[in-house]
């Protein structure tokens, strides 16, 4: 009898060992091999059809060269943004990209790709993500893999905002970081409201000053008012094709007025909630909601609040994989169903990140404890 019991225990232990080995191999395949294959495939496709780092290749790199040579790269305010490359990036972007212009364009494209992946990984590490499986999963998000094909500078913005969140309790440092992020891409300005909600008024003024001062770099080439008109023209050229509420309404047959009303109602509600809850998550959601142009890779920013709220692997990290198959950027990139799919997926992502935002949940627990201590 005793020998039979021992044999049963041995068989059970052997079965458990095999299961653990299979689980380990499965994890390596799913979270290491598949992400590596995904990124390698995107690299191969980008190299084969010359689409690697497309926006950097066709816009940022040549704009930086033009500005370094003293030429005016900026188009007239009434230009047609849907025809050809648009040399309309903020001047700070061009100057920061200037060191890469010493490299051949193809080499610079690959360097930009590597820097982008490094920025995303560093961003997640900075906000506290340590689960290696999540890094592999995020690499398979189409928002991350797609950034390799466009280099819209979403990855550097991600790094700046991660550093701003990490330094959120300091007086001025988050303002410097958000100021440079806004100077790079103006649509992240709601992060300034997040700082204000935390009573970091000095940091808010510093962020506004840096973003505003960066516009002075335009003056040797174009007036600030003409540049603002060019940005409006850019928005009018692409906003109906963006992954936004406005794009959804217009592509569904609604009027532009109805689309803008819907967009701003949702955006203002998110801005008000950002102030009410002092929420980094809702500030990012507001930025994506009210930006005139939002491409697929912009939603890579959602990985930041999700990493803060869910630093371990869970089901929510798999959800953005449901957006594979959507086109990244450009005219006629999708239809109402594509936009609906993406907005639904990331509405859930932001909702989960907001619900589990550490500072908000800690504050709720503290309030509950204080209420329990009050005499009845």
C-alpha positions as CSV (number, residue, x, y, z in Angstrom):
1,X,0.0,0.0,0.0
2,X,2.7,2.4,1.0
3,X,4.6,1.7,-2.2
4,X,1.5,2.3,-4.3
5,X,1.0,5.7,-2.5
6,X,4.6,6.6,-3.2
7,X,4.2,5.6,-6.9
8,X,1.1,7.8,-7.1
9,X,3.0,10.8,-5.6
10,X,5.9,10.2,-8.0
11,X,3.5,10.2,-11.0
12,X,1.8,13.3,-9.7
13,X,5.2,15.1,-9.3
14,X,6.3,14.0,-12.7
15,X,3.0,15.3,-14.2
16,X,3.4,18.6,-12.4
17,X,7.0,18.9,-13.6
18,X,5.9,18.3,-17.2
19,X,3.1,20.9,-16.9
20,X,5.5,23.4,-15.4
21,X,8.0,22.8,-18.3
22,X,5.3,23.1,-20.9
23,X,4.1,26.3,-19.3
24,X,7.6,27.7,-19.3
25,X,8.1,26.8,-22.9
26,X,4.7,28.3,-23.8
27,X,5.6,31.6,-22.0
28,X,8.9,31.8,-23.9
29,X,7.1,31.2,-27.2
30,X,4.3,33.7,-26.6
31,X,6.1,36.4,-24.8
32,X,9.6,36.2,-26.4
33,X,9.7,34.3,-29.7
34,X,6.4,35.7,-31.1
35,X,7.3,39.4,-30.3
36,X,10.7,39.0,-31.8
37,X,9.2,37.5,-35.0
38,X,6.6,40.3,-35.1
39,X,9.2,43.0,-34.9
40,X,11.5,41.2,-37.3
41,X,8.7,40.9,-39.8
42,X,7.8,44.6,-39.5
43,X,11.5,45.4,-40.0
44,X,11.7,43.2,-43.1
45,X,8.5,44.6,-44.6
46,X,9.7,48.2,-43.9
47,X,13.0,47.6,-45.6
48,X,11.5,45.8,-48.6
49,X,8.9,48.5,-49.4
50,X,10.8,51.5,-48.1
51,X,8.2,52.2,-45.5
52,X,10.5,52.0,-42.5
53,X,10.3,55.1,-40.3
54,X,8.3,56.6,-43.1
55,X,7.5,60.0,-41.5
56,X,11.0,60.4,-40.2
57,X,12.3,59.4,-43.7
58,X,10.1,61.6,-45.8
59,X,9.5,64.6,-43.4
60,X,11.6,65.0,-40.3
61,X,15.0,64.1,-41.7
62,X,14.7,66.3,-44.9
63,X,13.1,69.1,-42.9
64,X,16.0,69.1,-40.4
65,X,18.5,69.2,-43.3
66,X,16.7,72.2,-44.9
67,X,16.7,74.1,-41.6
68,X,20.3,73.3,-40.9
69,X,21.2,74.7,-44.3
70,X,19.3,77.9,-43.6
71,X,16.4,77.2,-46.0
72,X,12.7,77.7,-45.1
73,X,11.0,74.2,-45.2
74,X,7.6,75.4,-44.1
75,X,4.7,75.5,-46.6
76,X,2.4,78.5,-47.2
77,X,-0.7,78.5,-44.9
78,X,-3.0,77.5,-47.7
79,X,-1.0,74.4,-48.7
80,X,-2.7,71.1,-49.5
81,X,-1.5,68.6,-46.8
82,X,-2.9,65.6,-48.6
83,X,-0.3,65.9,-51.5
84,X,3.3,64.9,-50.8
85,X,5.4,65.2,-47.7
86,X,4.5,67.8,-45.1
87,X,7.5,69.7,-43.7
88,X,5.4,71.1,-40.8
89,X,7.0,69.5,-37.8
90,X,7.7,71.9,-34.8
91,X,11.2,73.4,-35.1
92,X,12.3,71.7,-31.9
93,X,11.8,68.3,-33.6
94,X,13.9,69.2,-36.5
95,X,16.8,70.5,-34.4
96,X,16.7,67.5,-32.1
97,X,16.8,65.3,-35.2
98,X,19.8,67.2,-36.6
99,X,22.5,64.9,-35.3
100,X,21.0,62.0,-37.3
101,X,21.4,63.9,-40.6
102,X,25.1,63.1,-40.5
103,X,24.1,59.5,-41.2
104,X,22.9,58.2,-44.5
105,X,19.1,58.3,-44.6
106,X,18.6,54.5,-44.6
107,X,20.9,54.1,-41.6
108,X,19.2,57.0,-39.8
109,X,15.9,55.2,-40.3
110,X,17.1,52.1,-38.5
111,X,18.6,54.2,-35.7
112,X,15.3,56.0,-35.3
113,X,13.6,52.6,-35.1
114,X,16.0,51.3,-32.4
115,X,15.7,54.5,-30.4
116,X,11.9,54.2,-30.6
117,X,11.8,50.7,-29.2
118,X,14.3,51.7,-26.5
119,X,12.1,54.7,-25.5
120,X,9.0,52.5,-25.1
121,X,10.9,49.9,-23.1
122,X,12.5,52.6,-20.9
123,X,9.1,54.3,-20.4
124,X,7.5,51.1,-19.0
125,X,10.5,50.5,-16.8
126,X,10.4,54.0,-15.4
127,X,6.8,53.7,-14.3
128,X,7.5,50.5,-12.5
129,X,6.8,47.6,-14.9
130,X,9.0,44.6,-14.1
131,X,7.1,41.7,-15.6
132,X,9.1,40.6,-18.7
133,X,6.0,39.0,-20.2
134,X,4.3,42.3,-20.5
135,X,7.2,43.8,-22.4
136,X,6.9,41.0,-25.0
137,X,3.2,41.4,-25.2
138,X,3.4,45.2,-25.7
139,X,5.9,44.7,-28.5
140,X,3.2,42.9,-30.4
141,X,0.7,45.7,-30.0
142,X,0.1,47.1,-33.5
143,X,0.5,50.6,-32.0
144,X,4.1,49.7,-31.1
145,X,4.9,47.6,-34.1
146,X,3.3,50.3,-36.3
147,X,5.5,53.0,-34.8
148,X,8.4,51.2,-36.4
149,X,6.8,51.9,-39.8
150,X,6.1,55.6,-39.2
151,X,8.2,57.1,-36.5
152,X,5.6,59.7,-35.5
153,X,7.7,60.4,-32.3
154,X,5.1,58.7,-30.1
155,X,7.9,56.7,-28.4
156,X,10.0,59.8,-27.3
157,X,6.8,61.4,-26.1
158,X,6.1,58.3,-24.1
159,X,9.5,58.5,-22.5
160,X,9.1,62.2,-21.6
161,X,5.7,61.6,-20.0
162,X,6.9,58.6,-18.1
163,X,9.7,60.7,-16.6
164,X,7.1,63.4,-15.8
165,X,4.9,61.0,-14.0
166,X,7.9,59.6,-12.1
167,X,8.9,63.1,-11.0
168,X,5.3,64.3,-10.3
169,X,6.0,65.2,-6.7
170,X,9.0,67.5,-7.6
171,X,8.5,71.2,-8.0
172,X,9.8,71.9,-11.5
173,X,11.1,68.8,-13.2
174,X,7.7,67.5,-14.5
175,X,7.1,70.9,-16.0
176,X,10.3,70.8,-18.0
177,X,9.5,67.3,-19.3
178,X,5.9,68.1,-20.2
179,X,7.0,71.4,-21.8
180,X,9.4,69.5,-24.1
181,X,6.7,66.9,-24.8
182,X,4.3,69.6,-25.8
183,X,6.8,71.4,-27.9
184,X,7.4,68.1,-29.7
185,X,3.7,67.3,-30.2
186,X,1.2,69.9,-29.1
187,X,-1.7,67.5,-28.6
188,X,-0.3,66.4,-25.1
189,X,-1.1,69.8,-23.6
190,X,-3.8,68.3,-21.2
191,X,-0.9,66.9,-19.2
192,X,-0.4,70.5,-18.1
193,X,-3.9,70.4,-16.6
194,X,-2.9,67.3,-14.7
195,X,0.0,69.1,-13.2
196,X,-2.2,72.0,-12.3
197,X,-4.7,69.6,-10.6
198,X,-1.7,68.5,-8.4
199,X,-1.1,72.2,-7.5
200,X,2.3,72.2,-9.4
201,X,1.6,75.7,-10.6
202,X,5.3,76.5,-11.1
203,X,5.8,73.4,-13.2
204,X,2.7,74.4,-15.3
205,X,4.1,77.8,-16.0
206,X,7.5,76.3,-16.8
207,X,5.8,73.8,-19.2
208,X,3.9,76.6,-20.9
209,X,7.0,78.7,-21.1
210,X,9.1,76.0,-22.8
211,X,6.3,75.1,-25.2
212,X,5.7,78.7,-26.1
213,X,9.4,79.6,-26.4
214,X,9.9,76.7,-28.7
215,X,7.7,78.5,-31.2
216,X,10.2,81.3,-31.4
217,X,12.4,78.9,-33.3
218,X,10.0,79.4,-36.2
219,X,10.7,83.1,-36.6
220,X,13.7,82.8,-39.0
221,X,11.5,80.9,-41.4
222,X,7.8,81.7,-40.9
223,X,5.6,83.7,-38.6
224,X,3.8,82.0,-35.7
225,X,0.4,83.0,-37.1
226,X,1.2,81.5,-40.5
227,X,2.4,78.3,-38.8
228,X,-0.8,78.1,-36.8
229,X,-2.8,78.4,-40.0
230,X,-0.7,75.7,-41.5
231,X,-1.5,73.4,-38.6
232,X,-5.2,74.1,-39.0
233,X,-4.9,73.3,-42.6
234,X,-3.1,70.0,-41.7
235,X,-6.0,69.2,-39.3
236,X,-8.6,69.9,-41.9
237,X,-6.8,67.6,-44.4
238,X,-6.6,64.6,-42.1
239,X,-9.1,64.9,-39.2
240,X,-11.9,63.1,-41.0
241,X,-9.6,60.1,-41.4
242,X,-8.3,60.0,-37.9
243,X,-9.1,57.5,-35.1
244,X,-11.2,60.0,-33.2
245,X,-14.8,60.6,-32.3
246,X,-14.9,63.3,-35.0
247,X,-13.6,60.9,-37.6
248,X,-16.2,58.3,-36.5
249,X,-19.1,60.7,-36.8
250,X,-18.0,62.1,-40.2
251,X,-17.2,58.7,-41.7
252,X,-20.6,57.4,-40.5
253,X,-22.3,60.2,-42.5
254,X,-22.7,62.8,-39.8
255,X,-21.9,66.5,-40.3
256,X,-18.6,68.0,-39.3
257,X,-20.4,70.2,-36.8
258,X,-22.0,67.2,-35.1
259,X,-18.6,65.5,-35.0
260,X,-16.9,68.5,-33.4
261,X,-19.6,68.8,-30.8
262,X,-19.4,65.2,-29.9
263,X,-15.6,65.4,-29.7
264,X,-15.5,68.4,-27.5
265,X,-18.3,67.2,-25.2
266,X,-16.3,64.0,-24.5
267,X,-13.1,65.9,-24.3
268,X,-14.3,68.5,-21.9
269,X,-15.8,65.8,-19.7
270,X,-12.5,64.1,-19.6
271,X,-10.7,67.3,-18.8
272,X,-13.1,68.0,-16.0
273,X,-12.5,64.5,-14.6
274,X,-8.8,65.0,-15.0
275,X,-9.0,68.0,-12.7
276,X,-11.5,66.3,-10.3
277,X,-9.5,63.1,-9.8
278,X,-6.0,64.5,-10.6
279,X,-5.7,61.7,-13.0
280,X,-2.7,61.1,-15.3
281,X,-4.7,58.4,-17.1
282,X,-7.6,60.7,-17.9
283,X,-5.3,63.5,-19.0
284,X,-3.9,61.2,-21.7
285,X,-7.3,60.0,-22.7
286,X,-8.4,63.7,-23.1
287,X,-5.3,64.4,-25.2
288,X,-6.2,61.6,-27.6
289,X,-9.9,62.6,-27.6
290,X,-9.5,66.3,-28.6
291,X,-6.5,66.1,-30.9
292,X,-7.5,66.8,-34.5
293,X,-5.3,64.1,-35.8
294,X,-4.8,60.7,-34.1
295,X,-3.1,57.9,-35.8
296,X,-2.9,54.2,-34.7
297,X,0.5,54.6,-33.0
298,X,-0.7,57.5,-30.8
299,X,-2.6,54.9,-28.7
300,X,0.8,53.4,-27.7
301,X,0.6,56.1,-25.0
302,X,-2.1,54.0,-23.3
303,X,0.6,51.5,-22.2
304,X,1.9,54.1,-19.7
305,X,-1.2,54.4,-17.4
306,X,-1.9,50.7,-17.9
307,X,1.6,49.8,-16.7
308,X,1.1,52.1,-13.7
309,X,-2.2,50.5,-12.8
310,X,-1.5,46.9,-13.8
311,X,2.3,46.2,-13.6
312,X,1.7,42.4,-13.8
313,X,0.4,40.4,-16.7
314,X,-3.4,40.3,-16.9
315,X,-6.1,40.0,-19.5
316,X,-6.2,43.7,-20.3
317,X,-2.7,43.6,-21.8
318,X,-4.0,41.3,-24.5
319,X,-6.9,43.5,-25.5
320,X,-5.0,45.9,-27.9
321,X,-4.0,42.9,-30.0
322,X,-7.7,43.1,-31.2
323,X,-6.7,46.2,-33.2
324,X,-4.4,44.2,-35.6
325,X,-5.4,44.8,-39.2
326,X,-6.1,48.5,-38.9
327,X,-4.1,50.8,-41.1
328,X,-1.7,53.1,-39.4
329,X,-2.0,56.6,-40.9
330,X,-3.0,58.5,-44.0
331,X,-6.0,59.3,-46.1
332,X,-8.9,56.8,-46.1
333,X,-7.3,54.7,-43.5
334,X,-10.4,53.0,-42.3
335,X,-14.2,52.9,-41.9
336,X,-16.6,53.5,-39.1
337,X,-16.2,49.9,-37.9
338,X,-12.4,50.2,-37.7
339,X,-12.6,53.4,-35.7
340,X,-15.3,51.9,-33.5
341,X,-13.2,48.8,-32.8
342,X,-10.2,50.9,-31.9
343,X,-12.1,53.4,-29.7
344,X,-13.9,50.6,-27.9
345,X,-10.7,48.7,-27.2
346,X,-8.9,51.7,-25.7
347,X,-11.9,53.0,-23.9
348,X,-11.7,49.7,-21.9
349,X,-8.0,50.0,-21.5
350,X,-8.2,53.6,-20.1
351,X,-11.2,52.6,-17.9
352,X,-9.3,49.8,-16.3
353,X,-6.2,52.0,-15.9
354,X,-8.2,54.7,-14.3
355,X,-10.1,52.4,-12.0
356,X,-6.8,50.9,-10.7
357,X,-4.8,54.1,-10.8
358,X,-2.7,53.8,-7.6
359,X,-3.0,57.3,-6.3
360,X,-6.7,57.4,-6.7
361,X,-7.3,54.0,-5.1
362,X,-4.9,55.0,-2.2
363,X,-6.8,58.2,-1.7
364,X,-10.1,56.3,-1.7
365,X,-8.8,53.9,1.0
366,X,-7.5,56.8,3.1
367,X,-10.9,58.5,2.8
368,X,-12.6,55.3,3.9
369,X,-10.3,55.0,6.9
370,X,-10.9,58.6,7.9
371,X,-14.6,58.1,7.6
372,X,-14.5,55.0,9.7
373,X,-12.7,56.8,12.5
374,X,-15.2,59.6,12.7
375,X,-17.5,59.3,15.7
376,X,-21.1,58.3,14.9
